Amino acid sequence: MDEEFDDQLAEEWDEAPEPEEAKPRRTRRSVAAAAKTAPEAEVDAEPQQPSDERAWYIIHCYSGYENKVKHNLEQRIETMHMQDKIFQVVVPTEEEIEVKEGRRRKVERRVFPGYILVQMVMDDESWYVVRNTPGVTGFVGMGNRPEPLRPEEVQAIMRRMEAEAPRIKVTYKPGQKVRIIDGPFNEFIGEVAEIDMERAKVHVLVSFFGRDTRVEMDLLQVEKV
């Protein structure tokens, strides 16, 4: 009886389909080889490698407190061990030459008063650390969802900060009276006819021998009356 049962079981086993586990396992090389011969639609469907999730975000704070808030956030990053999620905190600034009372001085001007850039990986934990930093009033975005800056926007801001030539602050505009403070027309009073910011030049109409003469000056050679 037992022998008949064993023979029947052996016969059923031989006729059974090969289980999935017994099929040869596909290696990385065999998958790559199959991809070369597979239709393009199948190749395109292969998942891509995940990219770096860090991005730049804008946070809002009270104007004039940007550096203080930056210091507060950097301290929280260190004490809460968030260096692996929050990488850089930047207050965008640019150098500016200001002419006042005939004196030139170089000042550092905030590009976006009341705003700070933060490079971070956004998740609930990093959002909490930044959002609850003293002085931070919120993220810039739609509703409660922060929106990262586009790469081209970040590049434009960084290029502006790294510009070698300082920006000249112009306190006058066409039609206004200005005093020439340097050059052969020093102390002359004239009227601004045109301002060329690309060349850092200003055209001024000055009265010379009873007639208006248009002269070209550097932006730093005149000041508002």
Summary of the structure (lengths in Angstrom):
residues: 225
radius of gyration: 34.5
end to end distance: 121.0
largest distance: 135.5
contacts: 537
relative contact order: 0.12
helix: 30%
strand: 33%
